[in-house]
Amino acid sequence: MSEQADAAAALKGTSRIEATARVRSRWYMAYLWLFAVWQLVLVPAVLLWHGATGALVSALANALVVMGLSLFAVRQPVTPRGYGGLHIKVMVAWTAAYILALVLGYTVFMNGVAFAVVAALVCALPAAAAAWREARAA
């Protein structure tokens, strides 16, 4: 009887730890949503605001947002298993979308407002999809 009680207590403790880790890992969902929303501002700014001022402001704003998100991420108490791989996949997909948006935006769709809007949505999609997946898993 005592072994069963000990096993039950151990399972209860493990379940409590897992539940706490799951709740505390929701920060990554917020991180992804913030990154996705930022694309809706960054991509049109980069594609439509030409010249040195546009490039400088966009680059500085992006650096501040990335530093802020990075600081937010490193200060979190829990990083669940598998988040590193997920983050790499999200960033690789975003990088591919962003490079494609820049290439097409500067060669084929120069000053195209409609293209800038679509490109922003496409660039936001990897992070938004991962955030939605995380919300469903929580």
C-alpha positions as CSV (number, residue, x, y, z in Angstrom):
1,M,0.0,0.0,0.0
2,S,2.8,2.4,0.9
3,E,4.5,1.9,-2.5
4,Q,1.2,2.7,-4.3
5,A,0.8,5.9,-2.2
6,D,4.4,6.9,-2.9
7,A,3.9,6.3,-6.6
8,A,0.7,8.3,-6.7
9,A,2.3,11.1,-4.8
10,A,5.3,11.1,-7.3
11,L,2.9,11.2,-10.2
12,K,0.9,14.0,-8.7
13,G,4.1,16.0,-8.2
14,T,5.2,15.3,-11.7
15,S,1.9,16.4,-13.1
16,R,2.1,19.6,-11.0
17,I,5.5,20.4,-12.3
18,E,4.4,19.7,-15.9
19,A,1.4,22.0,-15.5
20,T,3.5,24.8,-14.1
21,A,6.0,24.5,-16.9
22,R,3.2,24.5,-19.5
23,V,1.7,27.7,-18.0
24,R,5.1,29.4,-17.7
25,S,6.0,28.5,-21.2
26,R,3.1,30.5,-22.7
27,W,5.5,33.4,-23.0
28,Y,6.7,32.0,-26.3
29,M,3.2,32.3,-27.8
30,A,3.3,36.0,-26.9
31,Y,6.8,36.4,-28.3
32,L,5.6,34.8,-31.6
33,W,2.5,37.1,-31.8
34,L,4.6,40.2,-31.2
35,F,7.1,39.1,-33.9
36,A,4.3,38.5,-36.3
37,V,2.6,41.8,-35.6
38,W,6.0,43.6,-36.0
39,Q,6.2,42.2,-39.6
40,L,3.0,44.1,-40.5
41,V,4.9,47.3,-39.7
42,L,8.4,46.4,-40.7
43,V,7.9,44.9,-44.2
44,P,5.8,47.8,-45.6
45,A,8.2,50.3,-44.1
46,V,11.2,48.6,-45.7
47,L,9.5,48.1,-49.1
48,L,7.8,51.5,-49.4
49,W,10.0,54.0,-47.5
50,H,13.0,54.5,-49.8
51,G,16.2,56.4,-49.2
52,A,18.7,56.7,-46.4
53,T,16.2,57.9,-43.8
54,G,13.8,55.0,-44.5
55,A,16.6,52.5,-44.3
56,L,18.1,54.0,-41.1
57,V,14.8,54.3,-39.3
58,S,13.6,50.8,-40.4
59,A,17.0,49.2,-39.4
60,L,17.1,51.0,-36.0
61,A,13.4,50.2,-35.2
62,N,14.0,46.6,-36.2
63,A,17.1,46.3,-34.0
64,L,15.2,47.7,-31.0
65,V,12.3,45.3,-31.5
66,V,14.6,42.3,-31.9
67,M,16.7,43.3,-28.9
68,G,13.5,43.8,-26.9
69,L,12.1,40.4,-27.9
70,S,15.5,38.7,-27.2
71,L,15.7,40.3,-23.8
72,F,12.1,39.2,-23.1
73,A,13.0,35.6,-24.2
74,V,16.2,35.2,-22.1
75,R,14.5,36.5,-19.0
76,Q,11.8,33.7,-19.1
77,P,12.1,31.0,-16.4
78,V,11.0,28.1,-18.5
79,T,12.0,27.0,-22.0
80,P,10.2,23.7,-22.8
81,R,11.7,20.9,-24.8
82,G,11.5,21.4,-28.5
83,Y,11.2,25.2,-28.5
84,G,14.7,25.6,-29.9
85,G,13.9,23.5,-33.0
86,L,10.5,25.2,-33.4
87,H,12.2,28.6,-33.2
88,I,14.7,27.7,-35.8
89,K,12.0,26.5,-38.2
90,V,10.0,29.7,-37.6
91,M,13.0,31.9,-38.2
92,V,14.2,29.9,-41.3
93,A,10.7,30.2,-42.8
94,W,10.5,33.9,-41.9
95,T,14.0,34.5,-43.4
96,A,13.0,32.9,-46.7
97,A,9.7,34.9,-46.9
98,Y,11.5,38.2,-46.0
99,I,14.3,37.7,-48.6
100,L,11.7,36.8,-51.2
101,A,9.6,39.9,-50.3
102,L,12.7,42.1,-50.5
103,V,13.8,40.7,-53.8
104,L,10.4,40.9,-55.4
105,G,9.6,44.2,-53.8
106,Y,12.7,45.9,-55.1
107,T,12.7,44.3,-58.6
108,V,9.2,43.5,-59.7
109,F,6.8,45.4,-57.4
110,M,8.6,48.6,-56.7
111,N,6.4,51.0,-54.7
112,G,3.5,48.4,-54.9
113,V,1.4,49.1,-51.8
114,A,-0.7,45.9,-52.4
115,F,2.4,43.9,-52.7
116,A,3.8,45.4,-49.5
117,V,0.6,44.4,-47.6
118,V,0.7,40.8,-49.0
119,A,4.4,40.5,-48.3
120,A,3.9,41.7,-44.7
121,L,1.2,39.1,-44.2
122,V,3.4,36.4,-45.7
123,C,6.3,37.4,-43.5
124,A,4.0,37.3,-40.4
125,L,2.6,33.9,-41.3
126,P,5.4,31.6,-39.9
127,A,5.3,33.3,-36.5
128,A,1.5,33.6,-36.4
129,A,1.1,29.9,-37.4
130,A,3.5,28.8,-34.7
131,A,1.8,31.0,-32.1
132,W,-1.6,29.6,-33.1
133,R,-0.2,26.0,-32.8
134,E,1.2,26.8,-29.4
135,A,-2.2,28.3,-28.3
136,R,-3.9,25.1,-29.4
137,A,-1.4,22.9,-27.5
138,A,-1.7,24.9,-24.3
